Amino acid sequence: MDTAKEWYAAVKEWQRARDELTAAIAAIKWPNPTQGCLASYDRAYARETEARDHMNQAYERVRR
């Protein structure tokens, strides 16, 4: 795959992961969050972090 297209796909994946994380944060019922909400947040945070790292790596390949 062309590196620019790979970076663009990585950006789109990060945006989806960021939206999922935003939804998970909004679903937390404060001050007494449920374990399910917190687990959902943890999964979404991990996916967003992984997607951001992949996006940054793809960007570095584009810059070379």
DSSP file (Angstrom, degrees, kcal/mol; ACC not computed):
  #  RESIDUE AA STRUCTURE BP1 BP2  ACC     N-H-->O    O-->H-N    N-H-->O    O-->H-N    TCO  KAPPA ALPHA  PHI   PSI    X-CA   Y-CA   Z-CA
    1    1 A M              0   0    0      0, 0.0     5,-0.0     0, 0.0     2,-0.0   0.000 360.0 360.0 360.0 141.0    0.0    0.0    0.0
    2    2 A D     >  -     0   0    0      1,-0.1     4,-2.5     4,-0.0     5,-0.2  -0.356 360.0-126.2 -58.5 138.3    1.2    3.5   -0.8
    3    3 A T  H  > S+     0   0    0      1,-0.2     4,-2.4     2,-0.2    59,-0.2   0.853 109.0  52.3 -62.8 -35.5    2.5    5.1    2.4
    4    4 A A  H  > S+     0   0    0      2,-0.2     4,-2.4     1,-0.2    -1,-0.2   0.907 111.4  47.0 -66.7 -40.3    0.2    8.2    2.1
    5    5 A K  H  > S+     0   0    0      2,-0.2     4,-2.5     1,-0.2    -2,-0.2   0.880 110.8  52.7 -67.2 -37.3   -2.8    5.9    1.7
    6    6 A E  H  X S+     0   0    0     -4,-2.5     4,-2.2     2,-0.2    -2,-0.2   0.919 110.3  47.7 -63.2 -43.1   -1.7    3.9    4.7
    7    7 A W  H  X S+     0   0    0     -4,-2.4     4,-2.4    51,-0.2    -2,-0.2   0.922 111.1  50.8 -64.0 -43.4   -1.4    7.1    6.8
    8    8 A Y  H  X S+     0   0    0     -4,-2.4     4,-2.2     1,-0.2    -2,-0.2   0.914 111.1  48.2 -60.4 -43.5   -4.8    8.2    5.7
    9    9 A A  H  X S+     0   0    0     -4,-2.5     4,-2.2     1,-0.2    -1,-0.2   0.882 110.8  51.7 -63.7 -38.3   -6.3    4.8    6.6
   10   10 A A  H  X S+     0   0    0     -4,-2.2     4,-2.4     2,-0.2    45,-0.2   0.879 108.1  51.4 -66.4 -37.9   -4.5    5.0   10.0
   11   11 A V  H  X S+     0   0    0     -4,-2.4     4,-2.5     2,-0.2    -2,-0.2   0.928 110.0  49.4 -63.3 -44.8   -6.0    8.5   10.6
   12   12 A K  H  X S+     0   0    0     -4,-2.2     4,-2.0     1,-0.2    -2,-0.2   0.906 111.2  49.2 -61.4 -42.2   -9.5    7.2    9.8
   13   13 A E  H  X S+     0   0    0     -4,-2.2     4,-2.4     1,-0.2    -1,-0.2   0.903 110.7  50.5 -64.5 -41.2   -9.0    4.3   12.2
   14   14 A W  H  X S+     0   0    0     -4,-2.4     4,-2.9    37,-0.2    -2,-0.2   0.903 108.1  53.0 -63.2 -40.4   -7.7    6.6   14.9
   15   15 A Q  H  X S+     0   0    0     -4,-2.5     4,-2.3     2,-0.2    -1,-0.2   0.905 109.8  47.9 -62.3 -40.7  -10.8    8.9   14.4
   16   16 A R  H  X S+     0   0    0     -4,-2.0     4,-2.2     2,-0.2    -1,-0.2   0.921 113.4  47.9 -64.1 -42.9  -13.1    5.9   14.9
   17   17 A A  H  X S+     0   0    0     -4,-2.4     4,-2.3     2,-0.2    31,-0.3   0.888 110.9  51.3 -65.3 -39.2  -11.2    4.8   18.0
   18   18 A R  H  X S+     0   0    0     -4,-2.9     4,-2.5     2,-0.2    -1,-0.2   0.904 109.8  49.7 -63.7 -41.7  -11.3    8.4   19.4
   19   19 A D  H  X S+     0   0    0     -4,-2.3     4,-2.2     2,-0.2    -2,-0.2   0.893 110.2  50.8 -64.4 -39.3  -15.1    8.5   18.8
   20   20 A E  H  X S+     0   0    0     -4,-2.2     4,-2.2     2,-0.2    -2,-0.2   0.904 110.8  48.9 -63.4 -41.5  -15.4    5.2   20.6
   21   21 A L  H  X S+     0   0    0     -4,-2.3     4,-2.4    23,-0.2    -2,-0.2   0.910 109.5  51.9 -65.0 -42.3  -13.4    6.5   23.5
   22   22 A T  H  X S+     0   0    0     -4,-2.5     4,-2.2     1,-0.2    -2,-0.2   0.908 110.8  48.2 -60.4 -42.3  -15.5    9.7   23.7
   23   23 A A  H  X S+     0   0    0     -4,-2.2     4,-1.5     2,-0.2    -1,-0.2   0.890 110.2  51.8 -65.4 -39.2  -18.7    7.6   23.8
   24   24 A A  H  X S+     0   0    0     -4,-2.2     4,-0.6     2,-0.2    -2,-0.2   0.890 110.0  49.0 -65.4 -38.7  -17.2    5.4   26.5
   25   25 A I  H >< S+     0   0    0     -4,-2.4     3,-1.1     1,-0.2    -2,-0.2   0.919 110.2  51.1 -65.4 -43.1  -16.4    8.4   28.6
   26   26 A A  H 3< S+     0   0    0     -4,-2.2    -1,-0.2     1,-0.2    -2,-0.2   0.786 104.9  58.4 -65.0 -26.9  -19.9    9.8   28.1
   27   27 A A  H 3< S+     0   0    0     -4,-1.5     2,-0.3    -5,-0.1    -1,-0.2   0.624  79.3 106.3 -79.8 -13.3  -21.4    6.5   29.3
   28   28 A I    <<  -     0   0    0     -3,-1.1     2,-0.9    -4,-0.6    -3,-0.0  -0.530  65.1-144.8 -72.1 126.9  -19.7    6.6   32.6
   29   29 A K        -     0   0    0     -2,-0.3     3,-0.4     3,-0.1    -1,-0.1  -0.801  29.3-126.3 -96.2 101.2  -22.2    7.4   35.3
   30   30 A W  S    S+     0   0    0     -2,-0.9     0, 0.0     1,-0.3     0, 0.0  -0.648  81.0  21.2 -87.2 147.8  -20.5    9.5   38.0
   31   31 A P  S    S+     0   0    0      0, 0.0    -1,-0.3     0, 0.0    -2,-0.0  -0.977 134.9  32.6 -92.0   5.1  -20.1    9.4   40.9
   32   32 A N  S    S-     0   0    0     -3,-0.4    -2,-0.1    -4,-0.0    -3,-0.1  -0.637  75.3-174.4-123.2  74.6  -20.8    5.7   41.0
   33   33 A P        -     0   0    0      0, 0.0     2,-0.1     0, 0.0    -5,-0.1  -0.372  23.0-122.6 -69.1 146.3  -19.5    4.2   37.7
   34   34 A T     >  -     0   0    0      1,-0.1     4,-2.1    -2,-0.1     5,-0.2  -0.468  19.0-115.8 -83.1 160.4  -20.3    0.5   37.0
   35   35 A Q  H  > S+     0   0    0      1,-0.2     4,-2.7     2,-0.2     5,-0.2   0.867 116.4  56.9 -62.7 -36.2  -17.5   -2.0   36.4
   36   36 A G  H  > S+     0   0    0      2,-0.2     4,-2.3     1,-0.2    -1,-0.2   0.904 106.8  47.6 -62.2 -41.8  -18.9   -2.5   32.9
   37   37 A C  H  > S+     0   0    0      2,-0.2     4,-2.3     1,-0.2    -1,-0.2   0.908 113.5  47.6 -65.5 -41.8  -18.6    1.2   32.0
   38   38 A L  H  X S+     0   0    0     -4,-2.1     4,-2.5     2,-0.2    -2,-0.2   0.888 111.8  49.9 -68.0 -37.8  -15.1    1.3   33.4
   39   39 A A  H  X S+     0   0    0     -4,-2.7     4,-2.3     2,-0.2    -2,-0.2   0.898 110.4  50.7 -65.7 -39.8  -14.1   -1.9   31.5
   40   40 A S  H  X S+     0   0    0     -4,-2.3     4,-2.4     2,-0.2    -2,-0.2   0.909 110.6  49.5 -62.8 -42.2  -15.6   -0.4   28.3
   41   41 A Y  H  X S+     0   0    0     -4,-2.3     4,-2.9   -17,-0.2     5,-0.2   0.921 109.2  51.9 -61.7 -44.9  -13.5    2.8   28.9
   42   42 A D  H  X S+     0   0    0     -4,-2.5     4,-2.2     1,-0.2    -2,-0.2   0.912 111.7  46.4 -59.8 -43.3  -10.4    0.7   29.4
   43   43 A R  H  X S+     0   0    0     -4,-2.3     4,-2.4     2,-0.2    -1,-0.2   0.926 114.2  47.6 -64.7 -44.6  -10.9   -1.2   26.1
   44   44 A A  H  X S+     0   0    0     -4,-2.4     4,-2.5     1,-0.2   -23,-0.2   0.892 111.5  50.8 -64.9 -39.3  -11.7    2.0   24.2
   45   45 A Y  H  X S+     0   0    0     -4,-2.9     4,-2.4     2,-0.2    -1,-0.2   0.911 110.5  49.0 -64.7 -42.2   -8.6    3.8   25.7
   46   46 A A  H  X S+     0   0    0     -4,-2.2     4,-2.4    -5,-0.2    -2,-0.2   0.912 112.6  47.8 -63.9 -42.3   -6.4    0.9   24.7
   47   47 A R  H  X S+     0   0    0     -4,-2.4     4,-2.7     2,-0.2    -2,-0.2   0.905 112.2  49.3 -65.0 -41.0   -7.7    0.9   21.2
   48   48 A E  H  X S+     0   0    0     -4,-2.5     4,-2.5   -31,-0.3    -2,-0.2   0.913 111.8  48.7 -65.6 -41.6   -7.4    4.6   20.8
   49   49 A T  H  X S+     0   0    0     -4,-2.4     4,-2.4     2,-0.2    -2,-0.2   0.924 113.2  47.0 -63.3 -44.8   -3.8    4.5   22.1
   50   50 A E  H  X S+     0   0    0     -4,-2.4     4,-2.3     1,-0.2    -2,-0.2   0.916 113.4  48.4 -63.4 -43.3   -2.9    1.7   19.7
   51   51 A A  H  X S+     0   0    0     -4,-2.7     4,-2.5     2,-0.2   -37,-0.2   0.889 111.0  50.8 -65.2 -39.1   -4.6    3.5   16.8
   52   52 A R  H  X S+     0   0    0     -4,-2.5     4,-2.5     2,-0.2    -2,-0.2   0.917 110.5  49.1 -65.0 -42.6   -2.7    6.7   17.6
   53   53 A D  H  X S+     0   0    0     -4,-2.4     4,-2.4     2,-0.2    -2,-0.2   0.917 112.0  48.7 -61.9 -43.0    0.6    4.9   17.7
   54   54 A H  H  X S+     0   0    0     -4,-2.3     4,-2.4     2,-0.2    -2,-0.2   0.902 111.1  50.7 -63.5 -41.2   -0.1    3.3   14.4
   55   55 A M  H  X S+     0   0    0     -4,-2.5     4,-2.3   -45,-0.2    -2,-0.2   0.923 110.9  48.3 -62.3 -44.7   -1.1    6.6   12.9
   56   56 A N  H  X S+     0   0    0     -4,-2.5     4,-2.1     2,-0.2    -2,-0.2   0.889 111.3  50.0 -64.7 -39.5    2.1    8.2   14.2
   57   57 A Q  H  X S+     0   0    0     -4,-2.4     4,-1.8     2,-0.2    -1,-0.2   0.911 110.9  49.5 -64.4 -42.0    4.2    5.4   12.8
   58   58 A A  H  X S+     0   0    0     -4,-2.4     4,-1.9     1,-0.2   -51,-0.2   0.895 109.1  52.8 -63.8 -39.1    2.5    5.7    9.4
   59   59 A Y  H  X S+     0   0    0     -4,-2.3     4,-2.1     1,-0.2    -1,-0.2   0.902 106.7  52.4 -62.6 -41.2    3.2    9.4    9.4
   60   60 A E  H  X S+     0   0    0     -4,-2.1     4,-0.9     1,-0.2    -1,-0.2   0.878 108.2  51.0 -63.5 -36.8    6.9    8.8   10.1
   61   61 A R  H  < S+     0   0    0     -4,-1.8     3,-0.4     1,-0.2    -1,-0.2   0.880 108.7  52.0 -67.2 -35.8    7.0    6.5    7.1
   62   62 A V  H  < S+     0   0    0     -4,-1.9    -2,-0.2     1,-0.2    -1,-0.2   0.894 106.1  54.9 -65.7 -39.4    5.3    9.1    4.9
   63   63 A R  H  <        0   0    0     -4,-2.1    -1,-0.2     1,-0.3    -2,-0.2   0.737 360.0 360.0 -68.9 -22.6    7.9   11.7    6.0
   64   64 A R     <        0   0    0     -4,-0.9    -1,-0.3    -3,-0.4    -2,-0.2   0.486 360.0 360.0 -76.1 360.0   10.9    9.6    4.9
